[in-house]
Amino acid sequence: MNKSYRPIAVYCDLDGVVQHENVRWSRKKGIYMAEPHRTLFEWVPHLERALAPFPQVALVLSSSWCVWPGYGKTLRKLPQGLQERFVGGTYHQREHGSDPRVKEAFRTMSRGAQVCADVLRRKPVQWLAIDDDTENWPEWARPRLIACDGNTGVSSIEVQQELQHKLHWCVHEIEKEARWRSELDGCSDRS
């Protein structure tokens, strides 16, 4: 498989998914973990292990971190292997421009609306979202949402199992469509 082609997009939040939800920002400290005995990105290894059997998965950053500190700065905080899976973010200045009104409009959208708008723009073959923000997702998108508890995120065994189950389903759907297209091609060749 061509490593650069990844037909499955997983829209990944950070706060409440790869780290505890209690992340704060101050001028003095920058971004920091406000929850005692927790660290930034502490659950990343769980995500990496869950994705390891699926080289066809790309990640899309769907987080307030897209807006600040920004997509590029955020990626630099992640392990190299995970960085290589990212293909973009739901908000990116290169895509959305620098108009502060556009940025503010994006910030006021629900996470579900942000992800769905990106799905319609990016058009992945299959997609899922992993997020602790489960409010206001369109009904048609809810089956693709893996809901996390912001206190445990992807460290939860149940979340890891659901992610893997849904990724297997995505792979199956892609393979089923490939077989269907192959059969169609075979029919047209006989004509």
PEHUVEN-V869087 format. One record per helix or strand of 2 or more residues. SS is the DSSP state (H for helix, E for strand). FROM is the first residue (numbers start at 0). LEN is the number of residues. If there is no record, write none. Layout:
ss:SS from:FROM len:LEN
ss:SS from:FROM len:LEN
This chain:
ss:E from:7 len:5
ss:E from:22 len:4
ss:E from:29 len:4
ss:H from:43 len:8
ss:E from:56 len:5
ss:H from:63 len:3
ss:H from:70 len:5
ss:H from:79 len:4
ss:E from:85 len:4
ss:H from:92 len:4
ss:H from:99 len:9
ss:H from:110 len:12
ss:E from:125 len:6
ss:H from:138 len:4
ss:E from:144 len:3
ss:H from:152 len:3
ss:H from:156 len:34
